[in-house]
Amino acid sequence: MDVIKETNFEGLGKRTQGKVRDIYEQPEQLLLVTTDRHSSFDRIIAHIPHKGAVLNLISAFWFELTKDIIPNQLIEVPDPNVIVAKRAQPFLVEVVVRGYLTGVTDTSIWTNYQKGKRDFGGITLPDGMTKNMPLPRAIITPTTKAGHDENLDLTEVVPRGLATEVEWAEMQRAALALFARGQEHASSKGFILVDTKYEFGLFDGKVILIDEVHTPDNSRYWLKSSFEERIASGQEPMAFDKEFLRIWFKENCDPYNDATLPEAPAEMVTELSRRYIEIYETLTGVKFVVDESVPPLERMQKNLEKYRLK
């Protein structure tokens, strides 16, 4: 099965490479190509078949479902792996919204709770909480976007020049409303939306939603039906995101500092791909179908032909 590790299309504009997306800049728009690169711990740890298409299509679904809350970047979807997006100026802050005390990365709320931190997103948590417990309410814990993520207090965003007071207020309003909409829809489909992150940009002087929305790459999803039973028996919730692969790397190496990482087990890569497809189909109600009669790069090249710059 072909995986999309990177793209190098000619004639589509200047190409820059993000962690997961290849971005082609055009005068009036951006072509955002979502690859199968799997990023955690500030590096690529694996390549997951069909991951890029799932992320792209599920983002398109959520952009449509939440456009009444805040305008977004979406113009059209010419290929399962591509979104044509408005050219917004990104804010250099990630708006992380959390509903549960969980996580394994350095910036996760559970990691910091274990270190003794109790103040998060405007609330003070009591001692004695355990991993995967629900928080009293959804909270915002922003992080920086440049390089290694750095946790910020809510009050630091404006003084650091990352947004104006009005822009930051709008981002917080939208983020909480988006999260509430996401939790409601996910719950109706048998999932718990645990936490997520949003990115915003400035377009025509207005704050809009950019990047990706409620994907299993930037969000944590648990299976609702078995959650209480698994917690009661001391097990991790059944996850439909990249957390179980992150946990494996944390248990088998130092993913932040080791120069070379072990290869992700093939069976875990296959299972993660399956879970991504399952949650896409369940959340959207649409069968996941990608034309595999031609290699994916060839398919994308054909579908992007009309965007070639003259």
C-alpha contacts under 8 A as a table, 3 or more apart, distances in Angstrom:
res1	aa1	res2	aa2	distance
1	M	49	P	7.11
2	D	49	P	7.03
2	D	295	P	7.06
2	D	296	P	7.32
3	V	36	D	6.09
3	V	47	H	6.79
3	V	48	I	6.91
3	V	49	P	5.23
3	V	50	H	7.14
4	I	7	T	7.51
4	I	35	T	5.20
4	I	36	D	5.11
4	I	37	R	7.34
4	I	47	H	7.81
4	I	49	P	7.79
4	I	52	G	7.74
4	I	296	P	7.29
4	I	297	L	7.46
5	K	35	T	6.00
5	K	36	D	5.89
5	K	37	R	5.83
5	K	47	H	6.92
6	E	22	D	7.19
6	E	35	T	6.33
6	E	37	R	7.99
7	T	22	D	6.83
7	T	35	T	7.98
7	T	297	L	7.34
8	N	15	R	7.70
9	F	12	L	6.56
9	F	301	Q	7.15
10	E	13	G	7.53
11	G	308	R	5.15
11	G	309	L	5.66
12	L	24	Y	6.13
12	L	25	E	7.45
12	L	26	Q	7.18
12	L	307	Y	6.42
12	L	308	R	4.89
12	L	309	L	5.81
13	G	24	Y	5.28
13	G	25	E	5.12
13	G	26	Q	5.49
13	G	308	R	7.87
13	G	309	L	6.91
14	K	23	I	7.94
14	K	24	Y	5.39
14	K	25	E	5.24
14	K	26	Q	7.49
15	R	22	D	6.72
15	R	23	I	5.48
15	R	24	Y	4.54
15	R	25	E	6.53
16	T	22	D	5.91
16	T	23	I	5.20
16	T	24	Y	6.63
17	Q	20	V	7.69
17	Q	21	R	6.19
17	Q	22	D	4.57
17	Q	23	I	6.16
18	G	21	R	5.10
18	G	22	D	6.00
18	G	23	I	7.42
19	K	37	R	7.37
19	K	38	H	7.99
19	K	39	S	6.21
19	K	43	R	7.42
19	K	44	I	7.23
20	V	34	T	6.10
20	V	35	T	5.77
20	V	36	D	7.12
20	V	37	R	5.31
20	V	38	H	6.74
20	V	39	S	6.75
21	R	32	L	6.34
21	R	33	V	5.37
21	R	34	T	4.53
21	R	35	T	5.83
22	D	32	L	6.11
22	D	33	V	5.10
22	D	34	T	6.57
22	D	35	T	7.32
23	I	30	L	6.75
23	I	31	L	5.82
23	I	32	L	4.86
23	I	33	V	6.24
24	Y	30	L	5.73
24	Y	31	L	5.01
24	Y	32	L	6.59
25	E	29	Q	6.74
25	E	30	L	4.92
25	E	31	L	6.64
26	Q	29	Q	5.24
26	Q	30	L	5.66
26	Q	31	L	7.67
26	Q	309	L	7.89
28	E	86	K	7.20
28	E	87	R	6.52
29	Q	84	V	6.80
29	Q	85	A	5.66
29	Q	86	K	4.92
29	Q	87	R	4.97
30	L	84	V	5.78
30	L	85	A	5.08
30	L	86	K	6.27
30	L	87	R	5.93
31	L	82	V	6.73
31	L	83	I	6.03
31	L	84	V	4.77
31	L	85	A	6.31
32	L	82	V	5.52
32	L	83	I	5.23
32	L	84	V	6.29
32	L	85	A	7.06
33	V	81	N	5.65
33	V	82	V	4.59
33	V	83	I	6.77
34	T	52	G	4.77
34	T	53	A	6.90
34	T	55	L	7.29
34	T	56	N	6.30
34	T	81	N	5.27
34	T	82	V	6.29
35	T	51	K	7.35
35	T	52	G	4.61
35	T	53	A	7.70
35	T	81	N	7.11
36	D	47	H	5.25
36	D	48	I	5.33
36	D	49	P	6.24
36	D	50	H	6.54
36	D	51	K	5.09
36	D	52	G	4.67
37	R	44	I	6.44
37	R	45	I	7.92
37	R	46	A	6.33
37	R	47	H	4.70
37	R	48	I	6.73
37	R	51	K	7.94
37	R	52	G	7.64
38	H	44	I	5.47
38	H	45	I	5.82
38	H	46	A	5.08
38	H	47	H	5.40
38	H	48	I	6.63
39	S	42	D	6.60
39	S	43	R	5.40
39	S	44	I	4.39
39	S	45	I	5.91
39	S	46	A	7.42
40	S	43	R	5.64
40	S	44	I	6.40
40	S	45	I	6.53
40	S	246	R	6.98
41	F	105	T	6.92
41	F	255	P	6.28
41	F	256	Y	5.75
42	D	147	G	7.97
42	D	148	H	6.51
42	D	256	Y	7.42
45	I	261	L	7.44
45	I	263	E	7.81
45	I	264	A	7.34
46	A	263	E	7.42
46	A	264	A	6.30
46	A	269	V	7.82
47	H	269	V	7.76
48	I	51	K	5.46
48	I	269	V	5.92
48	I	270	T	7.46
48	I	272	L	7.31
48	I	273	S	5.92
49	P	52	G	7.85
49	P	269	V	7.94
49	P	270	T	7.63
49	P	273	S	5.91
50	H	53	A	5.46
50	H	54	V	6.29
50	H	273	S	6.61
50	H	277	I	7.89
51	K	54	V	5.18
51	K	55	L	6.15
51	K	273	S	6.35
51	K	276	Y	6.84
51	K	277	I	8.00
52	G	55	L	5.23
52	G	56	N	6.11
52	G	81	N	5.79
53	A	56	N	5.13
53	A	57	L	5.99
53	A	80	P	5.02
53	A	81	N	4.51
53	A	82	V	7.96
54	V	57	L	5.32
54	V	58	I	5.90
54	V	80	P	7.82
54	V	81	N	7.93
54	V	276	Y	6.72
54	V	277	I	6.46
54	V	280	Y	6.51
54	V	288	F	7.92
55	L	58	I	5.35
55	L	59	S	6.05
55	L	212	E	7.69
55	L	215	T	5.63
55	L	216	P	7.21
55	L	217	D	7.14
56	N	59	S	5.25
56	N	60	A	6.32
56	N	80	P	6.57
56	N	81	N	5.58
56	N	82	V	6.55
56	N	83	I	6.99
56	N	212	E	7.62
57	L	60	A	5.04
57	L	61	F	6.28
57	L	80	P	6.20
57	L	81	N	7.41
58	I	61	F	4.96
58	I	62	W	6.31
58	I	213	V	7.67
58	I	214	H	7.62
58	I	215	T	6.15
58	I	280	Y	6.17
58	I	284	T	7.38
59	S	62	W	5.14
59	S	63	F	5.99
59	S	212	E	5.33
59	S	213	V	4.96
59	S	214	H	6.76
59	S	215	T	6.26
60	A	63	F	5.09
60	A	64	E	6.34
60	A	74	L	7.30
60	A	77	V	7.55
60	A	83	I	7.84
61	F	64	E	5.39
61	F	65	L	6.29
61	F	284	T	6.89
62	W	65	L	4.81
62	W	66	T	5.99
62	W	213	V	6.08
62	W	214	H	6.97
63	F	66	T	5.45
63	F	67	K	5.91
63	F	72	N	6.63
63	F	74	L	6.99
63	F	213	V	6.89
64	E	67	K	5.53
65	L	68	D	7.70
66	T	69	I	5.46
66	T	70	I	6.94
66	T	178	L	6.83
66	T	181	R	7.60
67	K	70	I	5.36
67	K	71	P	5.29
67	K	72	N	6.52
68	D	71	P	7.10
69	I	174	A	6.57
69	I	177	A	6.99
69	I	178	L	6.99
70	I	174	A	6.49
70	I	208	I	6.28
70	I	209	L	6.75
71	P	207	V	7.79
71	P	208	I	5.10
71	P	209	L	6.30
72	N	208	I	4.90
72	N	209	L	4.36
72	N	210	I	5.97
73	Q	85	A	4.99
73	Q	86	K	4.95
73	Q	87	R	7.74
73	Q	88	A	7.57
73	Q	208	I	6.79
73	Q	209	L	6.21
73	Q	210	I	5.28
73	Q	211	D	7.84
74	L	83	I	6.85
74	L	84	V	6.40
74	L	85	A	4.94
74	L	86	K	6.67
75	I	83	I	7.39
75	I	84	V	5.40
75	I	85	A	5.33
75	I	86	K	6.73
76	E	83	I	6.02
76	E	84	V	5.29
76	E	85	A	7.33
77	V	80	P	7.04
77	V	82	V	5.95
77	V	83	I	4.75
77	V	84	V	6.20
78	P	82	V	6.27
78	P	83	I	6.82
78	P	84	V	7.49
78	P	303	N	6.22
78	P	304	L	7.08
79	D	82	V	5.06
79	D	83	I	7.44
79	D	300	M	6.39
79	D	303	N	6.17
79	D	304	L	7.78
80	P	290	V	7.02
81	N	300	M	7.69
86	K	203	F	7.73
87	R	203	F	7.14
88	A	201	G	5.20
88	A	202	L	5.22
88	A	203	F	4.75
88	A	208	I	7.91
88	A	210	I	7.87
89	Q	201	G	5.01
89	Q	202	L	4.99
89	Q	203	F	6.64
90	P	199	E	7.52
90	P	200	F	6.01
90	P	201	G	3.99
90	P	202	L	6.39
90	P	210	I	7.87
91	F	94	E	7.97
91	F	162	L	6.40
91	F	163	A	6.89
91	F	199	E	7.31
91	F	200	F	5.94
91	F	201	G	5.36
91	F	202	L	7.39
92	L	144	T	6.20
92	L	145	K	5.18
92	L	146	A	6.86
92	L	162	L	5.97
93	V	142	P	6.61
93	V	143	T	5.77
93	V	144	T	4.69
93	V	145	K	5.27
93	V	157	V	7.73
93	V	162	L	6.60
93	V	199	E	7.16
94	E	142	P	5.57
94	E	143	T	5.22
94	E	144	T	6.07
94	E	145	K	6.08
94	E	197	K	6.34
94	E	198	Y	5.96
94	E	199	E	5.38
94	E	200	F	7.93
95	V	140	I	6.60
95	V	141	T	6.63
95	V	142	P	4.66
95	V	143	T	6.75
95	V	171	M	7.66
95	V	172	Q	7.58
95	V	175	A	7.09
95	V	197	K	5.37
95	V	198	Y	5.05
95	V	199	E	6.31
96	V	140	I	5.55
96	V	141	T	5.20
96	V	142	P	5.31
96	V	143	T	7.20
96	V	195	D	7.38
96	V	196	T	5.78
96	V	197	K	4.08
96	V	198	Y	6.31
97	V	138	A	6.58
97	V	139	I	5.56
97	V	140	I	4.55
97	V	141	T	6.32
97	V	175	A	7.10
97	V	176	L	7.18
97	V	179	F	7.11
97	V	195	D	5.57
97	V	196	T	5.49
97	V	197	K	5.96
97	V	198	Y	7.96
98	R	101	L	7.77
98	R	135	L	7.95
98	R	138	A	5.51
98	R	139	I	5.41
98	R	140	I	6.48
98	R	141	T	7.55
98	R	194	V	6.42
98	R	195	D	4.26
98	R	196	T	6.61
99	G	134	P	5.97
99	G	135	L	5.51
99	G	137	R	6.50
99	G	138	A	4.65
99	G	139	I	6.74
99	G	193	L	7.93
99	G	194	V	5.38
99	G	195	D	5.71
100	Y	132	N	5.77
100	Y	133	M	5.57
100	Y	134	P	4.18
100	Y	135	L	5.04
100	Y	138	A	7.97
100	Y	194	V	5.86
100	Y	195	D	7.05
101	L	109	I	6.11
101	L	110	W	5.41
101	L	130	T	7.52
101	L	131	K	5.66
101	L	132	N	4.95
101	L	133	M	5.36
101	L	134	P	6.19
101	L	135	L	6.34
102	T	108	S	6.89
102	T	109	I	6.18
102	T	110	W	4.69
102	T	111	T	7.77
102	T	131	K	5.46
102	T	132	N	4.87
102	T	133	M	7.53
103	G	108	S	4.97
103	G	109	I	6.52
103	G	110	W	5.53
103	G	111	T	6.70
103	G	243	E	7.90
104	V	108	S	6.07
104	V	110	W	7.09
104	V	111	T	6.11
104	V	246	R	7.67
104	V	247	I	7.04
105	T	108	S	5.26
105	T	111	T	6.90
106	D	111	T	6.27
106	D	112	N	7.51
107	T	111	T	7.08
107	T	112	N	7.15
107	T	149	D	7.17
107	T	150	E	7.03
107	T	151	N	6.29
108	S	111	T	5.37
108	S	112	N	6.48
109	I	112	N	5.22
109	I	113	Y	5.95
109	I	120	F	7.85
110	W	113	Y	4.90
110	W	114	Q	6.13
110	W	131	K	6.56
111	T	114	Q	5.32
111	T	115	K	6.60
112	N	115	K	4.99
112	N	116	G	6.61
112	N	117	K	5.61
113	Y	116	G	5.21
113	Y	117	K	4.85
113	Y	118	R	6.06
114	Q	117	K	7.25
117	K	120	F	7.97
118	R	124	T	5.43
118	R	125	L	5.15
118	R	126	P	7.05
118	R	127	D	7.83
119	D	122	G	6.79
119	D	123	I	5.75
119	D	124	T	4.40
119	D	125	L	6.37
120	F	123	I	5.53
120	F	124	T	6.32
120	F	125	L	7.54
120	F	139	I	7.38
120	F	140	I	7.87
120	F	141	T	6.66
120	F	153	D	7.86
121	G	139	I	5.15
121	G	140	I	4.98
121	G	141	T	5.19
121	G	153	D	6.97
121	G	154	L	6.44
122	G	139	I	7.38
122	G	154	L	7.46
123	I	139	I	7.89
126	P	129	M	6.78
129	M	133	M	7.03
130	T	133	M	6.01
132	N	231	I	7.84
134	P	137	R	7.98
135	L	138	A	6.69
138	A	176	L	7.40
139	I	176	L	7.99
140	I	154	L	7.61
140	I	172	Q	7.50
140	I	176	L	7.88
141	T	151	N	7.10
141	T	152	L	6.82
141	T	153	D	6.88
141	T	154	L	6.97
142	P	151	N	6.17
142	P	152	L	5.39
142	P	153	D	6.86
142	P	154	L	6.76
143	T	149	D	5.87
143	T	150	E	5.15
143	T	151	N	4.44
143	T	152	L	5.29
144	T	148	H	7.94
144	T	149	D	5.38
144	T	150	E	5.24
144	T	151	N	6.73
144	T	152	L	7.13
145	K	148	H	7.44
145	K	149	D	5.97
145	K	150	E	7.87
146	A	149	D	6.94
152	L	156	E	6.19
152	L	157	V	7.21
153	D	156	E	5.33
153	D	157	V	7.37
154	L	157	V	6.24
155	T	158	V	6.86
155	T	159	P	7.56
156	E	159	P	5.54
156	E	160	R	6.07
157	V	160	R	5.46
157	V	161	G	6.69
157	V	162	L	5.49
157	V	163	A	6.50
157	V	168	W	7.49
158	V	161	G	5.22
158	V	162	L	5.80
158	V	163	A	5.34
158	V	164	T	5.65
158	V	165	E	6.10
158	V	168	W	7.20
159	P	162	L	7.62
161	G	164	T	7.11
163	A	167	E	5.79
163	A	168	W	5.70
164	T	167	E	5.11
164	T	168	W	6.00
165	E	168	W	5.21
165	E	169	A	6.06
166	V	169	A	5.18
166	V	170	E	6.26
167	E	170	E	5.14
167	E	171	M	6.22
167	E	207	V	6.71
168	W	171	M	5.04
168	W	172	Q	6.22
169	A	172	Q	5.22
169	A	173	R	6.18
170	E	173	R	5.09
170	E	174	A	6.04
170	E	207	V	7.32
171	M	174	A	5.21
171	M	175	A	5.93
171	M	200	F	7.14
171	M	207	V	7.41
172	Q	175	A	5.10
172	Q	176	L	6.28
173	R	176	L	5.58
173	R	177	A	6.30
174	A	177	A	5.10
174	A	178	L	5.91
175	A	178	L	5.10
175	A	179	F	6.07
175	A	198	Y	6.77
176	L	179	F	5.09
176	L	180	A	6.15
177	A	180	A	5.13
177	A	181	R	6.22
178	L	181	R	5.12
178	L	182	G	6.03
179	F	182	G	4.90
179	F	183	Q	6.01
179	F	196	T	7.76
180	A	183	Q	5.17
180	A	184	E	6.12
181	R	184	E	5.19
181	R	185	H	6.23
182	G	185	H	5.33
182	G	186	A	5.95
182	G	193	L	6.77
182	G	214	H	7.12
183	Q	186	A	5.13
183	Q	187	S	5.92
183	Q	192	I	6.49
183	Q	193	L	5.10
183	Q	194	V	7.92
184	E	187	S	5.28
184	E	188	S	6.39
185	H	188	S	5.16
185	H	189	K	6.58
185	H	283	L	7.72
186	A	189	K	5.16
186	A	190	G	6.38
186	A	191	F	4.97
186	A	192	I	5.99
186	A	193	L	6.19
186	A	283	L	6.60
187	S	190	G	5.07
187	S	191	F	4.96
187	S	192	I	5.65
187	S	193	L	7.57
187	S	224	K	7.31
188	S	191	F	7.41
189	K	282	T	6.47
189	K	283	L	6.11
190	G	223	L	6.39
190	G	224	K	5.33
190	G	225	S	6.78
191	F	221	Y	6.35
191	F	222	W	5.64
191	F	223	L	4.78
191	F	224	K	4.79
191	F	225	S	7.92
192	I	221	Y	5.49
192	I	222	W	5.05
192	I	223	L	6.25
192	I	224	K	5.57
193	L	196	T	7.79
193	L	219	S	7.26
193	L	220	R	6.11
193	L	221	Y	4.86
193	L	222	W	6.80
194	V	219	S	7.28
194	V	220	R	5.24
194	V	221	Y	5.73
194	V	222	W	7.04
195	D	219	S	5.60
195	D	220	R	5.43
195	D	221	Y	7.75
196	T	214	H	6.53
196	T	218	N	5.69
196	T	219	S	4.06
196	T	220	R	6.38
197	K	213	V	7.93
197	K	214	H	7.94
197	K	218	N	6.07
197	K	219	S	6.73
198	Y	209	L	7.43
198	Y	210	I	7.74
198	Y	211	D	7.75
198	Y	212	E	7.44
198	Y	213	V	6.84
199	E	209	L	6.24
199	E	210	I	5.59
199	E	211	D	6.10
199	E	212	E	7.71
200	F	207	V	6.51
200	F	208	I	5.58
200	F	209	L	4.59
200	F	210	I	5.20
200	F	211	D	7.72
201	G	207	V	5.66
201	G	208	I	5.42
201	G	209	L	6.39
201	G	210	I	6.23
202	L	205	G	5.83
202	L	206	K	5.37
202	L	207	V	4.75
202	L	208	I	6.16
203	F	206	K	5.29
203	F	207	V	6.41
203	F	208	I	6.61
212	E	215	T	6.84
212	E	218	N	7.61
213	V	218	N	7.49
214	H	218	N	6.48
214	H	219	S	5.48
215	T	218	N	5.55
215	T	219	S	5.67
216	P	219	S	5.13
216	P	220	R	6.23
216	P	221	Y	6.86
216	P	240	F	6.69
216	P	241	D	4.55
216	P	242	K	6.88
216	P	276	Y	6.62
216	P	279	I	7.97
217	D	220	R	7.68
217	D	241	D	6.27
217	D	242	K	6.39
219	S	241	D	7.11
220	R	239	A	7.39
220	R	240	F	7.21
220	R	241	D	5.63
220	R	242	K	7.81
220	R	243	E	7.44
221	Y	239	A	5.80
221	Y	240	F	5.27
221	Y	241	D	5.96
222	W	227	F	7.26
222	W	237	P	6.01
222	W	238	M	5.44
222	W	239	A	4.58
222	W	240	F	5.95
223	L	226	S	6.21
223	L	227	F	6.31
223	L	237	P	7.06
223	L	238	M	5.44
223	L	239	A	6.46
223	L	240	F	7.30
224	K	227	F	5.32
225	S	228	E	7.74
226	S	229	E	5.48
226	S	230	R	6.03
226	S	237	P	7.40
226	S	238	M	7.28
227	F	230	R	5.39
227	F	231	I	6.19
227	F	237	P	5.51
227	F	238	M	7.13
228	E	231	I	5.20
228	E	232	A	6.06
229	E	232	A	5.16
229	E	233	S	6.32
230	R	233	S	5.17
230	R	234	G	6.27
230	R	235	Q	4.94
230	R	236	E	6.45
230	R	237	P	5.97
230	R	238	M	7.99
231	I	234	G	5.11
231	I	235	Q	5.47
231	I	236	E	6.50
231	I	237	P	6.67
232	A	235	Q	7.53
239	A	242	K	7.82
239	A	243	E	6.91
239	A	244	F	6.91
240	F	272	L	7.78
240	F	275	R	5.58
240	F	276	Y	6.59
240	F	279	I	6.76
241	D	244	F	7.44
241	D	272	L	7.49
241	D	275	R	7.41
241	D	276	Y	6.92
242	K	245	L	5.54
242	K	246	R	6.35
242	K	272	L	7.11
243	E	246	R	4.94
243	E	247	I	6.13
244	F	247	I	5.06
244	F	248	W	6.37
245	L	248	W	5.05
245	L	249	F	6.46
245	L	264	A	7.89
245	L	268	M	7.11
245	L	272	L	7.94
246	R	249	F	5.23
246	R	250	K	6.24
247	I	250	K	5.05
247	I	251	E	6.19
248	W	251	E	5.15
248	W	252	N	6.18
249	F	252	N	5.10
249	F	253	C	5.76
249	F	254	D	7.45
249	F	255	P	6.39
249	F	264	A	7.92
250	K	253	C	5.74
250	K	254	D	6.19
250	K	255	P	6.36
252	N	262	P	7.87
253	C	258	D	7.11
253	C	261	L	6.93
253	C	262	P	7.50
254	D	257	N	5.62
254	D	258	D	5.44
255	P	258	D	5.85
255	P	261	L	6.76
258	D	261	L	6.38
264	A	268	M	7.04
264	A	269	V	6.78
265	P	268	M	5.34
265	P	269	V	6.41
266	A	269	V	5.10
266	A	270	T	6.23
267	E	270	T	5.12
267	E	271	E	6.09
268	M	271	E	4.98
268	M	272	L	5.99
269	V	272	L	5.18
269	V	273	S	6.26
270	T	273	S	5.19
270	T	274	R	6.30
271	E	274	R	5.00
271	E	275	R	6.17
272	L	275	R	5.05
272	L	276	Y	6.14
273	S	276	Y	5.19
273	S	277	I	6.35
274	R	277	I	5.25
274	R	278	E	6.15
275	R	278	E	4.98
275	R	279	I	6.16
276	Y	279	I	5.42
276	Y	280	Y	6.23
277	I	280	Y	5.12
277	I	281	E	6.22
277	I	288	F	6.68
278	E	281	E	5.24
278	E	282	T	6.08
279	I	282	T	5.01
279	I	283	L	5.88
280	Y	283	L	5.40
280	Y	284	T	5.96
280	Y	285	G	7.88
280	Y	286	V	7.74
280	Y	288	F	7.38
281	E	284	T	5.43
281	E	285	G	5.26
281	E	286	V	5.19
281	E	287	K	5.48
281	E	288	F	6.19
282	T	285	G	5.36
282	T	286	V	7.55
291	D	294	V	7.04
291	D	299	R	7.93
292	E	295	P	6.52
292	E	296	P	7.07
294	V	298	E	6.52
294	V	299	R	6.23
295	P	298	E	5.35
295	P	299	R	6.30
296	P	299	R	4.96
296	P	300	M	6.11
297	L	300	M	5.13
297	L	301	Q	6.09
298	E	301	Q	5.11
298	E	302	K	6.34
299	R	302	K	5.30
299	R	303	N	6.30
300	M	303	N	5.04
300	M	304	L	5.98
301	Q	304	L	5.24
301	Q	305	E	6.13
302	K	305	E	5.33
303	N	306	K	7.34
304	L	307	Y	5.45
304	L	308	R	7.12
305	E	308	R	5.58
